[in-house]
Amino acid sequence: MTTLFTKEDAEKIYHVKKWGNGYFTINDKGELTATPDSKSPPIVINEVIKEMKAQNITLPAVIRFHDILRERVKILNKKFRDIIEEANYEGRYMGVYPIKVNQMREVVEEIIEAGSKFDFGIEAGSKAELLTALAFNDNTNSLTILNGYKDEDYLRLGLMGTKLGKKIVIVIEKFSELPKLLKLSKEMGVTPLIGIRAKLSIQSQGRWAKSCGDKAKFGLTIAEILNAVQLLEDSHLKESIKLFHFHIGSQISDIRTFKDALNEGGRIYAKLIKMGVNLQYFDVGGGLGVDYDGSRSTNDSSTNYSISEYAADIVYGLKQICDLEGVPHPSIVTESGRAITAHHSCVITNIIDKISADQMVYETKKMAGEHILVDNMRDLINLLTSENYQEIYNDALQYREESLQAFKLGILSLVERAKIDTLFNQIMNSIVPIIANNDFIPEGLQSLKEKLSPQYLCNFSVFQSAADTWAIQQLLPIMPITRLNEKPTQNCSIADITCDSDGKIDRFISLDGIANTVPLHELKHDEEYLIGLFLTGAYQDVMGDMHNLFGRLNEVHIYSDAADPQGFYIEEFIQGNSASNVLATMQYNPEYMAQKMKKMVNKEISRGRILPREGVKLVNFYEECLKSYTYLKH
Ligand code: PLP
C-alpha cells in the first residue's frame, strides 16, 4: 500500500514557507510555485520551464522574477515610512541600492523604476558603478552615494553629477581622499555634498565581521573625523558635510549587532551636530540579512529579525539618542542590497546522472584459490544481525584496510580487490537500515548514511551559479520543482559538471541544523528531473567565475500577469555564453581556432586518413560546438 505524500509532508522536508517569504509555495499538484506579485495568481515554475523549452531556451537557466524585485523595494520603503510616521520621527527615509550586489542592467533599472516614487537612490563603490549610477539614476531627489576608494577620475565623475543637479554624496573612506576632493571641487567650481564614514569600534559578527573595528579597511577613526571636520572648516566647506555613514558588514544575523552599531554611530552623529556640523543624513550601510535557511536564528545563513524589526530598531533607536542629546532627527539612509535582490532569482538545472559508491558491483561468487581476506569479508555479510552490526562494521573496516595494504604489496589481484570493495559496500549498505531504526547510533557509524549517499550530477557549475556555497559556505534552499506529492527516497548531495572536486554542494538547510544531504526523488529513465537553487539573486548572481569555461547561464525575465492563462509571460531572454564567447574572454580567437582545425583536417585528408566528406562534417561539428551553449545538452 502506498502512503499518501502531501504538500504538507513536502513542506516538512523543504521548509519552503520558512525561507520562501511568501514568494514560493508548493501547490496541491506537488509543483513548486512562485508568487512574485501578491495581486497575481501563483506561477507554476515547471510551466515557465515548459514555455522556455517551447522557445528553445535550454537548461541550466536563471529565472528572474522581476515583480519580486519591485516588491522588495516597496516593502523596505513602506516599512520605514510607516514606522517613521508611527514614531513621529522628523527625518525621512532615503534608502539607496548598492549596485555591487547585482549590477545587471535590468536589475538596476527595475529597482530604480520601482523606487522612484520613494526617491530610492543608488550607491556606487567603483568608477564603473558610478558611471552606471550617473546614467541611470535620473531622479534628482534621490541620493547617489559614492563609497569605495577614490582616485581623481572617480571624484571628478561625482562632481560632474553634482553639476548635473544630482544629489551626489561623496563619502570619505580614507583621510587622503579629502585633499584631492578639495582641490577638484575648487578646480571644477562645484560645492560637493560630503559624507564621512566612521570606523566603529563595535564587534560585528558573522562572515563580514571585519567590516568594522580597528582593522576595518574603510572608514575614519574619531581622530581622523575631527581632523577632517577641521580641514573642511578651514577650507570653508564645513557646511558641505551632510552625511554620516558606517557599514558593519553584510548578512548581519543578530539584530543586537545593529542596535550596538546604532548606539555608537548615533552618539558620534549627535556629538558632531553639537560641534556645528550640519549633518542631514544618517547612513547605516548594508547588512540587512536574508533568512536563507528559514530558521529565523543567528545562524550565519539566517536572521533573527524581520525587516519591520530592523526598521523599528533604527528609527526608534536613533530617535531616542537624538532626543536625549537634543539634536534634530536626521533622514535615514540604508544601503540594503542582499535583502532587495536575493529572492528574485533562482537557478534551475537538470540532473544528468547519479553517482553512487555501489553503482557498479563485481561478481562476488567464491572461487578456488581466493585470498583469505575475500572470504573473511564474505563471511561478514552472512553473520550480520541487528545485534552485532557494530562488531561487523569494525571487522569490515579492518579487512578493508588490510586488503588495501595487501593490494599495495602486490598480494591481492585486481579481481580480489574488486570483490572486497563490492562486499564491503554491501555490508555498509546493510548496516544503514539497521541503525536507522535505533535510538542510539554509536559514534563512527553516525555519518555512515551520508558517506554512502549518492551524488546527483547536476548540469551547472557551482563556481558560476552558486559561488557563495563554495566560497563562504552559504546555505541555499535547494529542492525539486516537481514530484512534491511523492516521497523523496534518495538522500543525496549535489555534484556539478566542472572537473573540480570542490564543485559540489553538501550542506543543505535542515531544521536540526545543517544536513549533508538533501532528499530528492529516484531518477526515472523517461522523465527529466529538475531542481532549483533559490535566493541566488544577491552577489553570487554576478560573481560567478569562468572555471572550466562554462560562463553565464541562459536567463529569462518573468513578469506576473493576472490576465494571462499561465499567470506570467517571458519578457526577455538573455542567451547564456557560447564556447566562442567564453574563449574570447580568455584572449582566444574562435575564428582562428576553427581555421586551424580546418587546416589540420585538410592535412589528414591529403594524407588519405580522413575522407573529404567526413572531414567537412568534422570541421562543421567543431564550428557548431564553438557556437553552442557551454553546458551539457540533454
Ligand atoms: N554598503 C557597503 C558600504 C557595503 O560594503 C555593502 C556590502 O557589503 C553594502 C552596502 C551592501 O550590504 P548588504 O548586501 O548586506 O545589504
Boltz pocket constraint, residues with backbone or C-beta under 6 A from the ligand:
constraints:
  - pocket:
      binder: B
      contacts: [[A, 98], [A, 101], [A, 123], [A, 147], [A, 247], [A, 249], [A, 250], [A, 251], [A, 252], [A, 285], [A, 286], [A, 287], [A, 288], [A, 335], [A, 336], [A, 337], [A, 338], [A, 339]]
      max_distance: 6.0
